[in-house]
Amino acid sequence: MRAAGGGGGVNGAGSGDGAGSGDGASGKTHFGFRDVDVAEKEQLVGRVFHSVAEQYDVMNDLMSGTLHRVWKDQFVSQLLPLCGAGYGAKTIDVAGGTGDIAFRIVRESKAASPADPPVQVTVCDINSSMLHVGEERARDLGLYTPGSDAPQQLRFVEGNAETLPQFEDNSFDAYTIAFGIRNVTHIDRALREAHRILKPGGRFMCLEFSHVANPVLKNIYEQYSFHAIPAIGQFIANDRDAYQYLVESIRKFPDQRTFERMIREAGFSAVSHQNLTGGIVAIHSGFKL
């Protein structure tokens, strides 16, 4: 997760209870449970992801018990039938980091329509360390050739989710962001940028930790998140503080209904959400009509 939305990871806990945006009046926002200057948050989140990039995917498996793989598979399976998979559709995966979502889109679109023009996926992330890991993974999987002049299904672009001037209006058929938007300083700005760069009829999809309604599950989940996850982070990545932040950032993220309202306010229509694993995570969807 990064200040402009570094994501693709599954670290953290608890119910959303904040708007997830910087307070323009006071110049303050939250970094986990701390109040910090708006201008400072991007640097702080950036340090978190520079620190954990190399161990990020290992940590995701350990902390979710590999459930993040199931969540991401379901997320992409819902995207592909509606984003023109197999017909040369253009998708942008913001906060795409180590490439988990982008790789799934490429593989699943090929499997669904092997004879059709391939989906083109742009992986956009503010954090250069995470992008580097993603590029290396893509190369090792045979999905990307760095420096090649030949057309490629994947490209990696450094960019801030809140402002994406490198992309023109109405550029993409689908916009995805997984486990990243809660790290954005101004979520409302990121949502408006998503709306701007999507084509008419394009789909916005977000996979993010959310609000657990069942009190028994919520208590178990929060106890695990606040006690076990930082300890695992210290043991595997030698960075307890980074994973403490990730847990806290989930607690501060808006609940399902609040985030739905924010998506609508950004201009999207037919906004909906689907809870997974009791609301530990949710898939949010909206269309630019």
N, C-alpha and C positions, 0 to 999 in steps of 0.2 A: 504494500500500500504506500502511496506517496502523497505528497501534498496536493498534487494535481490529480491524484487518483492512482496510486500504485496498487495493484491488486493481484488477483489470481490466487490469493492465499486464504487460509481458513483459520485464522488464529483469533480466539476470543470468545466472548460470553455475554449473556444477559440481554435484557430488554432495552429497546431504544427509548429514550426519554428526552432527546434534544432535537433541535431543529437542524443541527448539523451544518450550520453556516456561521460565518463570521458576523459579528455585530458591528455594522457600519457606524452606528452612533458612538459606541464606546471604543472602537478600535480593538476589541478583544474577541477572542474565540477560544475554543477548547482544544487542548492537546491531551487526549485522554481526560483525566479528571482535573487537570491543571488549566487555569485561565492564562492565556499568553497573548501577546500582541499579534494581531492578524498578520503583520509582515513577518513575524518570527515562525509561524506554524509551518510554512512550506519548507524552511530550512531544517526544522526539527524532524519533520516526517521524512525528509530526504535522507537525513543521517540514519534513521531507523533502517531504511531499505538498503542503503549502501552497506550497512553493517551486516544485514541478514541475507543478502542476495545469494551467496554461494550455498547456504544451507536451507534456503527457503522451501524448496520442494520436499526435502526430507522432513522438515518440520511439519509441513502440511499433512503428510501421511501419518506421522506420529500423533499429532494433536487431534486429528479428526478420526483416527482409526480407519483411514482411507475413505471415509464417507464423502470427502470433498470430490472424489472421482465420480461417485454416483450422482451427486448434485450437479456437477458440470456436464456429465453425460445427458442428464435430463434437460438441463438448460439448453444445450445445443440441439437436442432432438426436437424441442419446441420451436427453435429459431428456424431451422432449415426449410421446412415446408413453406414458410411464409416469406423468406428473404430471397427467393428465386434461385435456390441451390441448384447447381447444374446448368444454369443459364447465364453464366458470366456475371453474376451479381457481385457487387462491391460491398464489402463489409469492413467496418473499422472496429477493432477491439481496443478500447481505451483502458488505460491502466493494465495493459495486456502483459506486461512484465515478462515472465518466463515462458509465455506462449501456450499455456495449457488450453485456453479456449480456442485460440487461432488454429492450433494443430488439430483439434477436434473438428472444427468447421471444415478444414481442408480435407481431412480423411473421410468424414461422413458425407461430404458433398460428392467426392469421387466415388464412393461406394454406392450412393443413391443414383447417380447419373454419370456413369463412366464415359459415355460417348459425347456428352455435352460440354460446351465451353466451361472451364473451371471457375469456381468462385475465386475472387481476388480479395485477400485479407490484408489490411494494414494494421500492424501492431503498433500502438502509440502509447508511450509511457514517458513520464517526466524524469524517471530515474535511469541514468545511463548504466549503472551496474546491473539492474534488473534486465534491461534491454540486451546487454552483453550476454548474460546467461541465456536469454531467450534465443539470441542468434546462434550461440554455440549448440544449443539443444536442437534447433531447426536444422543446422548443418549436419549434426550427427544422425538425425533421423532421415536425412536425404530430402528434406523439404525446402532447403534454401541453400544457395551458393553465394557467399559474400563476394561482392565486387563484380559479379557477372553482369554483362550487358544484355543477356537473354531475358525475355519476359519470365517473371516468376510469380507464383501464386501468393507468396508472402513478401512483405517488405516491413522494415522496422524504422520507426520515426520517433524521435524524441520530441515530446510536446506536452503542454499543460492543458488538462481537461477544461479549465476555465476559459481559455482563449486559444483557439486553434486557427490562426490566420493562414497557415500553410494549406488549409483545405477550403475550397470554394463552397458557396451555398449549394445545396441540393446535389451533393457529391456521392452519397452512399445510400445503398438499399437497406442496410441494417447497421445499427450501432449497438455494440455490446460492451458491458462493463461488469466485471465479476470481482467481488470482494475488494473493490477499490474506491467506490464513490464516498464511502464514509470518511476517507482520508482527505477529501477535497476541502479546502478552506471555505469556499462559497459554493455549496451544492447547487443553489439556484442558478448561478452563472454556468456551471457545467451542464445542467439540464437544458438551458437555453442554447448553448453551443451545440449540444446533441441535436436539438430540433433544427437549428440552422443548417447543419451540414448534411442532414438526411434529405433524400429526395421526397417529393410528395408521394404518399403511400408507404414511405419507409417505416421501419419498425425499430423502436427503442426497447432494449431488453437489459435488465439489470439483475444480477444475482448477488444477494447481500444478506448478511446476518440480520436477524430481525427480532421480533418480540415473541417470547414463549408464553402462551396463555395458561397452560396446565401448571398449577402451582407445584406439584410434585416434580415434574420434569424440569421446571424452571429452577427449583432449588438445587437439584442434582447438577444441572448444567452450570449454574453459577459457582457452586462449590468447586467443581472440576476446573472451570475456567480460571478463576481467580487464584487457585492454589496450585493446581498441577501444571498449567500451561507455562507460567513464568519459570517454574522449576525446570521443565523440559527445555525451555529456551536457554537457560543457563547451562544445562548439561550438554546440549547438542551444539548450540551456536555461541556459547559463552557470552550471552547478552540477555540477562534477565530483564533489564529495563525496557528493551525494545519490545519484548513480548508482553510485558505488563501494559505498555501503551496500547498494543493491539487489542488486548482484552478490554481495556477501558474505552477504546474508541467504539467498540461494538455496543457497549452499554449506553453510550451517548447518542447513538444513531436513532433517528426517528422510527416510530413503530409503523406498521404496514399502512394503516389508514392515513397517517400524516404524510408519509412519503408518497402515497398515491396522490394526495392533494398537491404536493409540490410538483409532481410530474404533470398534472393537469395545468397548473399555473404556468408551466413552461411552454404550454401550447399544444400538448399532446391530447389525443382523443382515444376513446375506447380503452381507457386505462384500467388495468386489472392486476391482481397479484395471486400467486399460488403459494401456499405454505408447504415447505418440505420438512420432514422430521419434526413435526409438532410446532413449526414456526421458528425453529433454530435458524433456518434460512428461509428466504422467500424469493421467488422469481417475480419481478415486476415487468410489466409490458405496457407499451403505448404506441400509438401510430400518429404519424404526421399526415393529417388529412387536409 
